[in-house]
Amino acid sequence: MLFPILLMLQAATQAPPPHAVAPRLELADTVDGFLTEPAWQQAARLTDFHQYTPVDGRPAEERTEVLVWYAPDAIYFGILAYDNDPSSIRATRADRDRLDAEDRVTLYLDTFNDRRRAYFFTVNPIGIQEDGVRTEGGFTAGSLVGGTTDKNPDFTWESRGRLTDSGYVVEIRIPFKSIRYGGGSEMEWGLNVDRRIQRTGYEDTWADTRRANASFLLQSGTLGGLHELHRGIVTEVQPFVTVHRDGSRNDTTGVYTTSSADAEFGINVRLGLTSTTTVDATYNPDFSQIESDVGQVTVNERFALFYPEKRPFFLEGIDAFSVPNRLVYTRQIQDPIWGGKVTSKTGPLSIGFLSSEDELAGPDAFFNILRVRSDIGTNSTAGIVATDRRIGDSANTVLAADTRLVFGKLYYFAAQAGVSSTQSNAPTVTAPLGELEFDRTGRSWGFNYKVTAIGDGFNTEAGFIPRTDIVQARAFNRVSWYGSRGALVERVNVFAGLDGLWQYSAFAFTDPLEGDITVNSDFQLKGGWKMGPQIVRNFVHYVPGTYDDYTVDTGGGTQVPYAAPEGVDNAYSVTFNISTPVYQVVDASANIAFGRQPIFDEASTGNVTTISLASNFRPLTPLRIQGLLAYQSITRDRDGSEFARTIIPRLKVEYQITRPLFFRIVGEYRAERRDQLLSADQGLPLLIGGVAQPAVNTNTLRLDALISYQPTPGTVAFFGYGAGMNDGDAFAFQNLQRETDGFFVKFAYQFRW
């Protein structure tokens, strides 16, 4: 009975982008959440919002009004968010940039009006902040939400909010010193406003924004009347001091030693030379990460896992260094002594340059990264990137060009071509990289076709490419249905596609080494429920030579070469995911998968079960509890014996004492075991290079505690402690032995004028 309920509807004609003129008022205002000052009576008023999610093109079901005006030094927004059920509004004293579970309103300010990049400023009903930069690009048929949203940059702005009998009211002040913008005596900025209602899972936008478009920002409205903005040269100086003390256990003697406290001083300097150009410099920077990366399952993984950048200096202006295929990955700079950066946008041209010295055990490494990008037409871009890493006489250089051309509103074509050159004691090695992509982002039908080729020997020591000597081709199609207003099923997306991977030198001449055929779907139901099944057929042909160093122990000291299977075919798997609405106190999600897959370490076939669970609990306004569980079990298809099992529970508790002050404790346990390697046919012990591969069993507990005080961005006080412990048996908690620990303190104060 699904199809009578679901209708493939054509949305109503899209309304033209709205326009508003903000008045310039020489008035003062106190940001207190009450829009009673005289300036608000003269403000421009933004109304007539449209539904964006789950079904675009419909009138919004809740009323939202946004007031806007500006003084010489700042722009002001007043948000009037009405709600038919005010008691259901989700609003807690959350930490900055942690508003995913909150009712919220987001302002997108495209201050260069180039429809490619916008600042966003988000508030929940009591004025807690989230901010960052949204950059266009990266739509695929597997997603209805394109572009990238980076929450890491923190800007200085004010906001206060309060709940009312009819919804909530928030007041916002954004100083012009905190943002960059284009020049001119009279300016027009791109503007859109997005409101999220957690009770229903709906999103409404001021501009009539549609899914059938290759750009979100291209559909924004405009804000005019902007002139005589006072910004001046923005100078920020942030001296800081960090003190840390580390301890570790000697693997040989078993003795635990603790170092003496080590104090380090450093400074960050930022000069906003103009509204379009900024220079950043740092000496002896502190890049301490105040929260450990979430654990990932590493058993049966053949390549390095990606972890996002979290360090403040590199995150500032990181969108200027965005490049396809991650040719720029600043976590390669591990222990910088100094760093410098220039970012600028003048007219259609954006430039970013980064230089740093990385302290190593031997000679230091010097990094230089240059990114230049130009706007083309209304929404297209073209750019080049050059990265260089040098250690003594060794050098790695990468040069690449890329473009993204948007046309016909629904389509884009993207291409990239590059080459790497690596010079060391051996002869210089050069290798190519190339990529072609074609995408249609339609309302009821979309597709994404993409080919990526990375030559043997391609190397980017300033980027992140985990696998080379490959050609990967994929073709995905999407079909979407939309339910009528009030229907149980509000939206259904069905995806189907092929993915194949070839060895670079054998592309188009042989069958792919591996690939899959995938059919999956996702359902959005009334009330905010989401769920979706997926069916995948995988196949793998092992790369020739992979197991040449393997031998089989047949007993009596005899070893024979290992005759590994050619690969695994018809490895079917099924996945099901479900997520609850965001209730006042709790929300949760689950992902369960099971099926056949290769066991790469021993070239056998296995049966895998993977479970991922997540929940967020908010019993009190200042208290947040997050629980995560990753579980994976792999058994051999031959006899059902266990090859590996991993269990990673993680618990994070945060208590927001006041708006700038919070306490956090994180605990993560990793229980991981892997059997000895056995041959696929008879289950006899396998040796690699003549060395036996015994069973491995690891049980570790990691605890991190932090007290954080951040009254404004750049001014912080951190008190933190972390410890790593080994457990004798999984989850025994009886023979815990501390292996490492560390205590750190950081004080920083940002002067701004």
Buried (B, 14 or more C-beta within 10 A) or exposed (E): EEEEEBEEBEBEEBBEBBEBEBEBBEBEBEBBBEBEBEBBEEBBEBEBBBBBBBBBBBEBEBBBBBBBBBBEEBBBBBBBBBBEEBEBBBBBBBBBBBBBBBBBBBBBBBBBBBBBBBBBBBBBBBBBBBBBBBBBBBBBBBBBEBBEEBBBBBBBBBBBBBBBEEBBBBBBBBBBBBBBBBEEEEBBBBBBBBBBBBBBBBBBBBBBBBBBBBBBBBBBBBBBBBEEBEBEEBBBBBBBBBEBBBBBBEEEEEEBEEEEEEEEEBBBBBBBEBBBBBBBBBBEBBBEEBEBEEBEBEBBEEEEEEEEBBBBBBBBBBBBBBBBBEBBBBBBBEEBBBBBBBBBBEEBEBBBBBBBBBEEEEEBBBBBBBBBBBBBEEBBBBBBBBBBBBBEEBBBBBBBEBBBBBEEBBBBBBBBBBBBBBBEEEEEBBBBBBBBBBBBBBBBBBBBBBBBBBBEBBBBBBBBBEEBBBBBBBBBBBBBBBBEEEBEBBBBBBBBBBBBBBBBEBBEEEEBBBBBBBEBBBBBBBEBBBBBBBBBBBBBBBEEEEBEEBBBBEEEEEBEEBEBBEBBEEBBBEBBBBBBBBBBEBBBBBBBBBBBBBBBBBBBBBBBBBBBBBBBBBEEEBBBBBBBBBBBBBBBBBEEEEBBBBBBBBBBBBBBEEBBBBBBBBBBBBBBBBBEBBBBBEBBBBBBEEEEBEEEBEBBBBBBBBBBBBEBBBBBBBBBBBBBBBBEEBEEEEEBEBBBBBBBBBBBBBEBE
